[in-house]
Amino acid sequence: MITQDVDLEIRLLLEAIFEKYHYDFRRYGGASMKRRLVRAAGRFGCRTISALQERVLHEPTVFPQLLEDLTIQVSDLFRDPSYFRAVRERVVPILATYPSVKLWIAGCATGEEVYSYAILLREEGLLERTIIYATDIHPPALARAEAGVFALERMPAFSENYQRAGGKASLSDHYVTGYGGAAFDRSLRARVVFADHSLATDEVFAEVQMVSCRNVLIYFDRALQDRALRLFADALCPMGFLGLGSRETVRFSAEARRFTEFDRSERIYRRA
């Protein structure tokens, strides 16, 4: 039974997670975090969030499972195709003027966005001089992203997105099938560095020409959104690009002055 003190219990649980495991969810959006924790409590057979905290602190196998509920691992290849078409047609020609390109995909989850960019950059002749930093806080998700294998039944939707995003061939040119899965060409991963990185606690690790952080900030509170946007501004070279999700903006952030709009409808910005 979830009690009327659930908000207090959630604060205590998130503080305990930070102290014990050094994962900081304390500034994630309250409503979505509450829904996920209430759902997780039921999945673990806990009547209260406090009971869930007890298990998280004293049963080593529980927190890795809970992490699946606390992190967002849902995406698609070429999600929001119009965004990727804008990147292909408007951003890539500018990136092509650099002798080398570094792209940071923050919150890469299980890798759908990583392969979207890798395929796009290969088709535009840029992949061989690009390094893609793919980061997330969830090691199992990073491992799945690095493996590059997706369920075969997802391929028709992925292929439709690819074509709508301006794909130049067939998506099947980039993967092989077998045993019910589709494995993307290993050469797509040759230019990718997968790494554990938290927007809540870690700092900038490289200067980059583009940051893509799509559909991540919507799960943060305002202070954590500001922190993430500060990291992106610090990482970007002058006039570098930032791509956000369709429901995200820099407009009301304390970091807004550090960005200018490049494509308002697709939420693409440039470092001022």
ZADRENVEX-923633 format. One record per atom (N, C-alpha, C): x, y, z; residue in one letter. Coordinates in steps of 0.05 Angstrom, whole numbers, padded with zeros to 5 digits, always signed. Layout:
<nodes>
XYZa ...
</nodes>
This chain:
<nodes>
+00017-00024+00000m +00000+00000+00000m +00018+00025+00000m +00015+00042-00021i +00030+00066-00022i +00018+00087-00003i +00034+00098+00015t +00023+00115+00036t +00022+00144+00027t +00010+00161+00044q +00008+00189+00038q +00035+00203+00041q +00054+00189+00053d +00081+00200+00056d +00099+00192+00033d +00087+00184+00010v +00103+00173-00012v +00124+00193-00022v +00118+00219-00023d +00138+00238-00033d +00163+00239-00015d +00158+00238+00012l +00180+00237+00031l +00196+00212+00027l +00182+00189+00024e +00195+00164+00021e +00212+00163-00005e +00202+00176-00026i +00217+00177-00051i +00243+00193-00047i +00241+00216-00034r +00265+00232-00029r +00285+00217-00013r +00277+00202+00007l +00295+00186+00023l +00308+00164+00006l +00292+00151-00010l +00302+00129-00027l +00323+00140-00047l +00317+00162-00060l +00336+00173-00080l +00362+00183-00066l +00359+00193-00042e +00383+00201-00027e +00399+00176-00020e +00386+00155-00012a +00400+00130-00005a +00414+00119-00030a +00401+00119-00053i +00414+00110-00077i +00439+00126-00084i +00437+00152-00080f +00460+00169-00086f +00483+00163-00067f +00477+00160-00041e +00498+00155-00021e +00511+00128-00025e +00495+00108-00032k +00506+00080-00033k +00517+00074-00060k +00503+00082-00082y +00511+00073-00108y +00521+00095-00126y +00520+00120-00117h +00530+00144-00131h +00516+00149-00158h +00491+00141-00159y +00473+00148-00182y +00455+00170-00171y +00454+00193-00185d +00439+00216-00175d +00414+00220-00190d +00391+00211-00179f +00365+00215-00191f +00349+00236-00175f +00362+00251-00158r +00348+00269-00140r +00336+00293-00154r +00345+00299-00178r +00335+00322-00192r +00321+00314-00218r +00313+00289-00219y +00296+00280-00241y +00268+00290-00236y +00252+00293-00258g +00225+00304-00256g +00208+00288-00236g +00195+00302-00218g +00181+00289-00196g +00158+00270-00204g +00141+00279-00223a +00118+00263-00230a +00126+00237-00244a +00144+00238-00263s +00152+00214-00277s +00167+00195-00259s +00184+00207-00242m +00199+00190-00223m +00180+00176-00204m +00160+00190-00194k +00141+00178-00176k +00126+00155-00189k +00118+00159-00215r +00104+00137-00229r +00122+00113-00231r +00147+00117-00239r +00165+00095-00243r +00171+00080-00217r +00174+00095-00195l +00180+00082-00169l +00156+00067-00158l +00133+00078-00161v +00109+00064-00152v +00105+00039-00167v +00109+00040-00194r +00107+00016-00210r +00128-00004-00202r +00153+00005-00197a +00175-00013-00189a +00169-00026-00163a +00158-00011-00144a +00152-00022-00118a +00133-00046-00121a +00113-00043-00138g +00094-00065-00143g +00108-00089-00156g +00126-00083-00174r +00141-00105-00188r +00158-00121-00168r +00169-00107-00148f +00186-00120-00129f +00170-00131-00105f +00143-00129-00106g +00127-00139-00084g +00128-00122-00059g +00134-00096-00061c +00137-00079-00038c +00112-00062-00035c +00101-00062-00010r +00077-00047-00005r +00081-00017-00003r +00106-00009+00003t +00113+00019+00006t +00140+00025-00007t +00145+00050-00012i +00171+00058-00023i +00193+00053-00002i +00186+00056+00023s +00205+00050+00045s +00214+00021+00044s +00195+00003+00039a +00201-00025+00037a +00220-00030+00013a +00215-00015-00009l +00233-00017-00032l +00261-00008-00024l +00263+00014-00009q +00289+00024+00000q +00303+00003+00016q +00289-00010+00034e +00302-00031+00050e +00315-00052+00032e +00301-00060+00011r +00312-00081-00007r +00335-00070-00023r +00333-00045-00032v +00354-00033-00048v +00380-00031-00032v +00378-00025-00006l +00402-00021+00010l +00414-00048+00019l +00398-00069+00021h +00408-00093+00034h +00408-00118+00015h +00397-00116-00009e +00398-00138-00027e +00413-00129-00052e +00437-00139-00056p +00454-00129-00078p +00443-00132-00106p +00425-00151-00110t +00414-00156-00137t +00391-00137-00144t +00380-00122-00124v +00356-00107-00128v +00362-00081-00143v +00383-00067-00136f +00388-00041-00149f +00393-00043-00179f +00409-00062-00188p +00412-00064-00217p +00386-00068-00232p +00368-00083-00219q +00341-00086-00232q +00325-00061-00230q +00327-00047-00208l +00312-00021-00205l +00322-00001-00225l +00348-00002-00231l +00360+00017-00250l +00346+00015-00277l +00336-00008-00285e +00321-00011-00310e +00296+00006-00309e +00283+00009-00286d +00259+00025-00283d +00265+00055-00283d +00288+00062-00272l +00295+00090-00268l +00307+00104-00293l +00317+00088-00311t +00329+00099-00335t +00310+00095-00359t +00312+00112-00379i +00294+00111-00402i +00309+00096-00424i +00298+00074-00432q +00312+00057-00452q +00294+00052-00477q +00277+00071-00483v +00258+00068-00505v +00266+00088-00527v +00271+00077-00551s +00277+00094-00574s +00272+00079-00599s +00277+00092-00622d +00274+00080-00648d +00297+00089-00666d +00304+00074-00686l +00322+00084-00706l +00309+00107-00721l +00324+00128-00725f +00315+00152-00739f +00288+00162-00727f +00286+00161-00701r +00263+00172-00687r +00259+00201-00695r +00234+00209-00701d +00228+00236-00711d +00244+00240-00737d +00236+00227-00759p +00251+00228-00784p +00257+00256-00794p +00238+00274-00790s +00243+00302-00800s +00267+00314-00786s +00272+00307-00761y +00296+00317-00748y +00321+00307-00762y +00322+00281-00768f +00346+00270-00781f +00349+00280-00810f +00327+00286-00823r +00328+00298-00849r +00341+00326-00847r +00333+00341-00827a +00345+00368-00823a +00375+00366-00817a +00382+00346-00801v +00411+00342-00795v +00426+00336-00821v +00414+00318-00837r +00427+00310-00862r +00430+00334-00881r +00408+00349-00884e +00408+00369-00905e +00419+00396-00896e +00418+00403-00870r +00426+00429-00861r +00451+00429-00843r +00454+00409-00827v +00476+00408-00808v +00501+00395-00819v +00497+00372-00832v +00520+00357-00842v +00537+00374-00862v +00525+00389-00880p +00543+00405-00898p +00561+00424-00883p +00553+00434-00860i +00570+00451-00843i +00591+00434-00828i +00582+00412-00817l +00601+00394-00804l +00623+00385-00824l +00616+00382-00849a +00635+00373-00869a +00658+00392-00873a +00655+00417-00864t +00676+00437-00868t +00698+00433-00847t +00693+00417-00826y +00714+00412-00806y +00732+00390-00815y +00758+00391-00809p +00776+00369-00816p +00769+00343-00803p +00758+00344-00779s +00748+00321-00764s +00725+00329-00747s +00708+00310-00741v +00683+00316-00727v +00681+00299-00702v +00672+00311-00680k +00666+00296-00656k +00637+00301-00649k +00622+00279-00645l +00593+00280-00639l +00588+00266-00612l +00575+00280-00594w +00568+00268-00568w +00538+00262-00568w +00531+00237-00565i +00504+00228-00561i +00500+00223-00531i +00487+00241-00517a +00484+00239-00488a +00457+00225-00482a +00458+00203-00466g +00435+00188-00461g +00428+00170-00484g +00448+00154-00493c +00445+00138-00517c +00427+00113-00514c +00421+00106-00489a +00404+00083-00483a +00415+00058-00497a +00398+00044-00512t +00407+00018-00524t +00418+00022-00552t +00422+00047-00561g +00438+00052-00585g +00424+00058-00610g +00397+00060-00610e +00383+00066-00635e +00393+00092-00647e +00397+00113-00631e +00406+00139-00642e +00435+00137-00652e +00451+00121-00638v +00479+00118-00646v +00480+00108-00675v +00465+00087-00681y +00466+00075-00708y +00452+00093-00728y +00432+00109-00720s +00420+00128-00738s +00441+00148-00748s +00456+00159-00729y +00477+00178-00737y +00499+00165-00752y +00507+00141-00744a +00529+00128-00758a +00522+00122-00787a +00497+00113-00792i +00489+00108-00819i +00487+00134-00835i +00475+00154-00823l +00472+00180-00837l +00500+00191-00844l +00519+00191-00825l +00545+00202-00830l +00560+00185-00851l +00556+00159-00851r +00569+00142-00871r +00559+00150-00899r +00533+00152-00901e +00521+00158-00927e +00529+00186-00937e +00536+00204-00919e +00544+00231-00927e +00575+00233-00928e +00589+00211-00925g +00618+00211-00928g +00634+00222-00905g +00621+00224-00881l +00635+00236-00858l +00643+00216-00837l +00633+00192-00837l +00637+00174-00814l +00667+00168-00810l +00682+00166-00831e +00710+00158-00827e +00727+00180-00814e +00717+00204-00813r +00731+00225-00799r +00715+00236-00775r +00697+00219-00765t +00681+00226-00742t +00686+00207-00719t +00687+00218-00695i +00686+00202-00670i +00659+00207-00657i +00644+00186-00651i +00619+00189-00637i +00622+00179-00609i +00618+00197-00590y +00617+00190-00561y +00589+00183-00554y +00584+00158-00547a +00557+00150-00539a +00557+00144-00509a +00542+00160-00494t +00544+00157-00465t +00516+00152-00453t +00517+00138-00430d +00492+00133-00415d +00501+00125-00386d +00482+00125-00368i +00488+00118-00340i +00482+00089-00335i +00472+00074-00354h +00463+00047-00350h +00480+00027-00364h +00499+00014-00350p +00518-00004-00364p +00505-00026-00381p +00484-00039-00372p +00471-00060-00389p +00461-00048-00415p +00450-00023-00414a +00441-00010-00439a +00465-00005-00457a +00487+00005-00446l +00510+00010-00462l +00521-00016-00475l +00519-00038-00461a +00528-00064-00472a +00510-00072-00495a +00484-00068-00493r +00466-00074-00515r +00471-00056-00539r +00476-00030-00533a +00482-00011-00554a +00507-00020-00569a +00528-00028-00555e +00553-00035-00567e +00550-00061-00584e +00532-00079-00575a +00527-00103-00590a +00514-00097-00617a +00496-00077-00617g +00484-00069-00642g +00465-00089-00654g +00451-00104-00637v +00432-00124-00646v +00404-00116-00637v +00385-00116-00656f +00357-00108-00650f +00338-00129-00660f +00315-00131-00647a +00295-00150-00655a +00286-00147-00684a +00284-00169-00698l +00277-00167-00727l +00251-00154-00732l +00231-00158-00714e +00205-00146-00718e +00205-00116-00717e +00226-00104-00707r +00228-00075-00706r +00238-00063-00733r +00249-00079-00750m +00262-00069-00774m +00243-00055-00794m +00218-00065-00798p +00200-00050-00817p +00196-00021-00808p +00191-00016-00782a +00187+00011-00773a +00213+00027-00775a +00235+00014-00768f +00261+00028-00771f +00266+00036-00800f +00260+00017-00819s +00264+00023-00847s +00247+00046-00857s +00222+00047-00848e +00204+00069-00855e +00216+00096-00846e +00224+00096-00820n +00237+00121-00810n +00261+00129-00826n +00278+00109-00833y +00302+00114-00848y +00295+00127-00875y +00276+00117-00889q +00269+00128-00915q +00258+00156-00912q +00241+00161-00892r +00229+00187-00887r +00251+00207-00878r +00272+00197-00867a +00294+00215-00858a +00314+00221-00880a +00308+00212-00904g +00325+00218-00927g +00346+00197-00933g +00341+00172-00924g +00360+00151-00929g +00366+00148-00959g +00391+00141-00965k +00399+00141-00993k +00399+00113-01006k +00393+00093-00990a +00393+00066-01001a +00371+00050-00987a +00378+00026-00979s +00360+00009-00962s +00373+00005-00935s +00357+00007-00914l +00368+00003-00888l +00381-00024-00885l +00370-00044-00900s +00381-00071-00898s +00410-00073-00908s +00419-00053-00922d +00447-00052-00931d +00466-00050-00907d +00455-00042-00884h +00472-00036-00861h +00471-00057-00839h +00456-00079-00844y +00454-00100-00823y +00451-00127-00836y +00457-00148-00820v +00452-00176-00828v +00432-00188-00809v +00417-00208-00818t +00397-00220-00801t +00405-00249-00794t +00395-00258-00772g +00399-00285-00763g +00389-00289-00735g +00378-00313-00729y +00369-00320-00703y +00349-00300-00692y +00332-00289-00709g +00311-00271-00700g +00319-00243-00695g +00344-00237-00701g +00354-00210-00696g +00367-00197-00720g +00372-00171-00719a +00386-00156-00739a +00411-00144-00727a +00434-00152-00737a +00459-00142-00726a +00471-00122-00745a +00475-00097-00735f +00486-00076-00752f +00515-00080-00757f +00523-00072-00781d +00551-00075-00790d +00571-00065-00769d +00590-00082-00763r +00609-00075-00742r +00625-00050-00750r +00628-00045-00775s +00643-00021-00783s +00629+00005-00774s +00603+00003-00770l +00589+00027-00760l +00598+00034-00732l +00606+00013-00717r +00614+00017-00689r +00644+00024-00686r +00659+00022-00708a +00688+00026-00706a +00694+00055-00699a +00676+00074-00704r +00681+00102-00698r +00666+00111-00673r +00656+00092-00657v +00640+00098-00634v +00655+00091-00608v +00655+00109-00589v +00665+00104-00562v +00642+00103-00543v +00636+00080-00531f +00614+00077-00512f +00626+00082-00484f +00612+00098-00468a +00623+00105-00441a +00601+00112-00422a +00606+00105-00397d +00588+00112-00374d +00592+00142-00368d +00570+00158-00369h +00572+00186-00362h +00545+00195-00352h +00545+00210-00330s +00521+00220-00318s +00519+00251-00322s +00497+00260-00333l +00492+00288-00335l +00487+00301-00308l +00481+00285-00288a +00475+00296-00261a +00501+00300-00245a +00522+00284-00250t +00545+00286-00232t +00572+00289-00247t +00574+00282-00272d +00599+00283-00286d +00603+00310-00301d +00627+00314-00311e +00634+00338-00325e +00640+00333-00354e +00648+00354-00368v +00654+00352-00397v +00680+00336-00400v +00682+00320-00421f +00705+00303-00426f +00719+00309-00453f +00706+00325-00470a +00718+00330-00496a +00705+00355-00509a +00719+00367-00527e +00707+00388-00544e +00694+00374-00568e +00670+00381-00575v +00655+00368-00596v +00643+00389-00615v +00636+00380-00639q +00623+00397-00658q +00592+00395-00657q +00583+00373-00645m +00554+00370-00642m +00548+00353-00618m +00526+00361-00604v +00515+00345-00582v +00487+00338-00590v +00480+00312-00586s +00452+00304-00590s +00442+00292-00564s +00422+00305-00552c +00411+00295-00527c +00381+00298-00530c +00368+00278-00540r +00340+00280-00548r +00322+00263-00530r +00302+00276-00520n +00282+00263-00503n +00294+00252-00477n +00313+00268-00466v +00325+00262-00441v +00319+00284-00421v +00321+00309-00429l +00317+00332-00411l +00289+00333-00400l +00269+00322-00415i +00242+00323-00405i +00238+00307-00379i +00257+00290-00372y +00255+00275-00347y +00270+00288-00324y +00282+00312-00329f +00298+00326-00309f +00282+00349-00298f +00287+00357-00273d +00276+00382-00263d +00292+00405-00275d +00283+00430-00269r +00296+00453-00282r +00325+00456-00276r +00333+00451-00251a +00361+00454-00243a +00379+00434-00258a +00369+00410-00261l +00385+00390-00275l +00385+00395-00305l +00364+00405-00316q +00364+00414-00344q +00385+00435-00348q +00386+00455-00330d +00406+00476-00332d +00434+00465-00331d +00438+00445-00313r +00465+00433-00311r +00473+00419-00337r +00454+00404-00348a +00460+00389-00372a +00466+00409-00395a +00451+00430-00397l +00455+00449-00419l +00482+00464-00415l +00490+00468-00390r +00516+00480-00385r +00538+00462-00395r +00535+00436-00390l +00555+00417-00399l +00556+00417-00430l +00533+00418-00443f +00533+00418-00472f +00547+00443-00483f +00540+00466-00471a +00552+00491-00480a +00582+00491-00475a +00591+00480-00453d +00620+00478-00447d +00634+00459-00467d +00620+00438-00475a +00632+00418-00493a +00633+00428-00522a +00614+00443-00530l +00612+00451-00558l +00633+00472-00566l +00644+00468-00589c +00661+00489-00601c +00644+00513-00609c +00655+00536-00613p +00639+00559-00622p +00623+00551-00648p +00597+00557-00648m +00579+00552-00670m +00573+00522-00673m +00581+00506-00653g +00574+00477-00654g +00544+00473-00650g +00534+00450-00656f +00505+00444-00657f +00496+00428-00633f +00471+00434-00625l +00458+00419-00604l +00431+00411-00614l +00425+00384-00613g +00399+00374-00621g +00384+00364-00597g +00360+00374-00594l +00342+00365-00571l +00318+00351-00582l +00302+00340-00564g +00277+00327-00571g +00255+00346-00578g +00234+00336-00590s +00212+00353-00600s +00197+00369-00578s +00199+00359-00553r +00186+00373-00531r +00205+00388-00513r +00230+00391-00523e +00251+00404-00506e +00260+00430-00519e +00269+00448-00502t +00279+00474-00512t +00300+00485-00493t +00316+00504-00503v +00335+00518-00485v +00322+00544-00476v +00299+00551-00487r +00288+00578-00485r +00286+00589-00456r +00278+00572-00437f +00273+00582-00410f +00296+00574-00391f +00318+00565-00402s +00340+00556-00386s +00358+00580-00378s +00372+00576-00356a +00392+00596-00348a +00415+00597-00368a +00417+00576-00385e +00439+00575-00405e +00430+00585-00432e +00405+00595-00434a +00394+00602-00460a +00411+00622-00476a +00424+00640-00462r +00440+00661-00476r +00464+00648-00490r +00471+00624-00484r +00495+00611-00496r +00488+00597-00522r +00462+00598-00530f +00454+00584-00554f +00437+00603-00572f +00438+00597-00598t +00420+00611-00617t +00404+00589-00631t +00380+00597-00641e +00364+00578-00656e +00375+00574-00684e +00376+00549-00692f +00384+00543-00720f +00361+00532-00736f +00346+00514-00724d +00322+00503-00736d +00301+00500-00714d +00284+00520-00712r +00265+00521-00690r +00246+00496-00689r +00236+00489-00712s +00216+00467-00713s +00229+00440-00705s +00254+00436-00710e +00267+00411-00704e +00284+00412-00679e +00283+00434-00665r +00298+00438-00639r +00328+00434-00643r +00339+00447-00663i +00368+00447-00667i +00378+00475-00661i +00399+00476-00645y +00411+00501-00636y +00440+00502-00643y +00452+00526-00641r +00480+00529-00644r +00492+00543-00620r +00516+00536-00613r +00531+00548-00591r +00537+00577-00599r +00529+00596-00583a +00533+00624-00589a +00563+00632-00587a 
</nodes>
